Amino acid sequence: MASLNQIKISVKDELNEFESYFHAYMKSHVPLLNIITKYVLKSKGKQMRPILVLLSAKLFGKVTPSTFHAASLIELMHTATLIHDDVVDESYQRRGFLSVNALWRNKISVLVGDYLLAKGLLLSVDNSEFELLKIVSEAVKEMSEGELLQIEKARKLDINEDLYFEIIKKKTAMLIAVSSASGALSAGASTEETLRMKNFGESLGIAFQIKDDIFDYSAGNKTGKPAGNDIREKKVTLPLIYALKQSSGNEKKQILRLVASKEPGAIELKTVVDFVNAKGGFDYAVKRMEDYKNNAIKILNSFPQNNARTALQKFVIYAANRDK
């Protein structure tokens, strides 16, 4: 399996150019904002979305100024939502670093997130990228709906498989789908090709999120999060949903009681994780992830072969087989 760094090689020059553009665009005349945005950039993640935008553009032609606008807008929106999410979740770590709200408190964090959202809007308007603005704004709206839906269901613990897929499609897959579609659009892809790339990104995004949810039931993962972390946060994901479906009424009540407890300890978490694995929840989630991975590759194979398509195929395999 190719690593993400190996996949990046095919867009190395374009990614460097994007980073220079993005860093320059983040600058402000307010010193505090510059300090915070510099910190945010220092703790950047895998850059999955900009890589997808660039590779999707190269699938159909060349990277254009519009491609950099798309990658920047999506990264601005993604970063803003992460900062806001940390406030909502009262999370004080992000990618191994202290989160913005841990260092500068909630009020400043919310304002920084708002600033990044506004910068994204201005980037689109100033460059007349109205179609791009429309599809990315729709994705951010869907992400907000997905977060609220998950919070609502976490209180009641009444999520089923259909609802689970609706939530992860909105929360995670939508922005990955838009990354693929906007990259294609920026390089002159047709409406039909752009839609196919959006469907590709959606399948990739769902597979990626299922993989994240699988980590919670795998003690050997390298994410840095202990097994059972989602359970502690009252997140009912696919492995647990499937396991509960295979259970008797009494078993289901007992497990949900453990999940609903105020602060489940190590013994309670292990009980739930063992239950899920014994009922086949882990294996079922892996199977569904493979289904979406294979669908993403199938869509890619409908396009002519080139280096970008090969890199995108490796990207899909990486997303489904990574260990963190």
N, C-alpha and C positions, 0 to 999 in steps of 0.2 A: 504493500500500500504506500502510495506517495504521501509524503508529509505536506503540510500546508506551505512550508517554506519552499519545497520543490515545485509546488503548483504555482507559487508566486513568480517563479523565474520567467514564465512565459509573458508576464506583464510587468516585469521588474522596472523597466524604464518608465512606463506609463504610471506605475504606482508611485515612483519617486516624484514624478511631475505632479501627480494628484496631491501628494503630501505637501509639497511646496505651496501649491495653490491653496490648499485647505488651511494650512497654518497661517498663511498671510491673510486669508479671509476672516479668520477667527479673531484677529487683533482688534483692540478697542482703545479709545483714548482714556478709558477709565483704568487706572493701574490695578485695582483689585480684580477686575474682570480678567486682565491679562495674566495675573498670577494664577487665578483659578483655572482658566482655559489651558494655560501651560501645564498645570498639574494634570488636568484631564487628558491632554494629549500624551503626557508621559506614561499614563496608565492605560493607554489604548489597548484594545483587545486584539482579536485575530484579524480584524479588517475584512471579515467575510463579505460584507455587502459591497464595499468598493471593488474588491477583487471580482465579484460576480458581475458588477456593472461593466468593468473593463473587459472581462472575458466575453460577456454577451455581445458587446460592441464588436469585438474582433471576430466573433463568429460570423458576423454579417458584413464586415468591411474593416474600416479603420476607426481608431479612437479619435473623436472630434472634440472641439471645445464643449459641445453639448453633452458629451460623455462625462467630462469633468464636472460640469454643472450638476448632472444627475448624481454622480458619486458623492459630491459635496453636499447636496441637498439631503440625500438619504442618510449620510453620516451625521449631519447636523441634527436631523429629526431623531435618529436612533440614539445619539448621545443625550439629547434633551430628555427623551423618554426614560432613559436609564437613570438620569439624575433625579427625575421626578419619582420614578419607581422606588429608589432608595429611601426617599422621604416617606412615601406611602407605606413601605414595608418596614420602616424603622431599621434599615440595614446600615451597618457601619463599616462594611467592607465591600470592595468591588475589585475583582481580579487581583486579589492579594494586596491591594492598597487600601488605605482608609478612604471611605467614600467622601464625597464633597460635603454632605450633611454632617458627617462625623467631625470634619475639620472646621467648617464655617457655619454650621447649624442650618435648620430647615428654611428659615426665611431667605437667606442668601442663596441656598440651593435652588429653591423654587424660582427665584429671580434669574439665576444663571440659566436654568432650563428654559425660561421664557425668552431670555436673550437669544439663545441658540435657535429656538423656534422662529423668532422674528428675523434672525439673520438668514434662515432658510427661505422665508417668504420673500425677503428683499433680493436674495440671490436669483430667485426665479423671475420676479417682476423686472428687475434691472436688466436681465438677459432675455426677456420676452419668452421664457420657458413656461408658457401657460398650460400646455398639455401635461408636461412633467409635474407642475405644481398640482394639477387636478388629481393625477393618479397617486401621488405621494400623500397628499392631504387626505384622500379617501383611505389610504392605508393606515395613517395615524389615527383617523376616526375609528377604524375597525379595531386597532390595537387597544384604544381606550375602552371600547365596548367589551372586548375580550377580558381585559383586566377587571372591569366592574362585574362581569358575569362570573368570573372565577371567585371574586371576593364574596359575591352573593351566595354562591353555591357552597363555598367553604364554611359558611355559617350553618348551613342546613345539612351538609354532607349527603346531598341527594343527587349527585351527578351520575349520569349514565354515559355509555360509550358515544352515542351520537352527540351529546352535549360536550363531551371531552374534545371530540374532533372539531366541533364548532369553535371552542375556546382556543385551541392551539392554532387553528387556521387563522383566527383573528389576531391573536397575541404574537405569534412568531412567524408563521408562514407568509402572512400578507406582505410584510416589508421585504422579505427575501424574494417573493414573487415580483414585486415592483422593481427590485434591483435588477432582476433578469430582464423584465419587460422594458425598463427605461434604457438599459444599455443597448438592447436591440433597436429600440426606437431612435436612439441618438445616432446610430450608424446607418439609418435609412431602411430598416426592415419594414415590410408591409404590415398592414393592420392584422392580417391573419397570422403572420410570423410572430408579431409582437404578442398576440394572444397565446400562441403556443408556448412562447418563452415564459409568459406569466404562469401558465399551467405547469410548466417545468419547475419554476421557482416555488410554486405552491407545494408540489410533491416533495421537493428537496427540503423545504422548510418544515413540513410535517414530519418527515423522516428524521430531521435534525432534532426536533423537539421530543419525539418519542425516545430517541437515543438519550437525551438529557434526563428524561423521566426514568429510563432504565437504570441509569447510574445510581439512583436512590436505592435500588435493590441489589446492588453489586458492591460488595465490600472491597473488591480489588481495583476500583476505579481510581484515577489520579486527579480528580477534579479538586481535591482539597476539602470537599464537603463530606461529612460522615454519612454512612448509609442511614436512611430514615429521616434525612433532613426535610424532605417534602412532607412527610407524615407530621413532623413536628410543626410545620407551618399550615397544617390542615389542608394540604393540597391532595385531592383524590385524583390520581393519574391512572393511565391505562392498565398497568400491572395489577393495581389494587382493584380497579373496577371489574376486570375479568375474574380475579380470584373471588370477589364477593358474589359474582353471578354463579359460581360453582359451589356455593356454600348453602348450608341449611339456614333456616331463619335464626336459630340460636347462635350459630357461629357468626353470622353476619352482625347480629346485635352486639356480640362480645367484641368483635374487632372494631366496629364503629365506635363503641364506647371507649376503647383505648385511644383511637385517633382523636376523638372529641375531648379527651381529658386535657385539663388546662396546660400541664407541662409534662408530657409523657417522658419517662426516664429511659435509660438504656435498656432495661429489661422489657418494658412495654414496646419500645421500638423494634427490638429484636424479635419479639413475639409476632408483630405485624409483618416484618420482613420475611420471617420463616414461613408464616402462613401464606403469603403471596407466592413464594417460591414453591411451596408444597402443592398449591392449587394450580400451578402452571401459569401464573400471571406473568412472570418474567419471560418465559418461552413464547407466550402468546404475543407480548409486546414486541419481541424481536421479530417474530413472523410478520406482524403488521408493518413494522419499520422497513423490513426487506421488500414488502409489497410496494411501498411508496418509493423506495430507492430504485427499484426496478422500473417503475413507471416513469420516474424522472429520466433514467437512461434511455428508455424506449422513446420518449419524446425527443431527446437529443439526437438519437439515431435517425430521426426523420429529416434532419438537416444534412447538407453536404459535409463530407469529412474535411477538416482542416485542423491546424494545431490548437485552435481555441476549443474546438469540440472535444478533442482529446483531453485537454486540461480541465474542461467542465466535467467530463466523465470521471476523471480522477478526483475532482472536488466532491462529487456525489459519493464516491466510494469512501473518501476520507470522512465525510460527514456521518456516515453510517458505521464506520469502524474505528473511529478515534477512541482514545481512552481518557480524554478529558475535554 
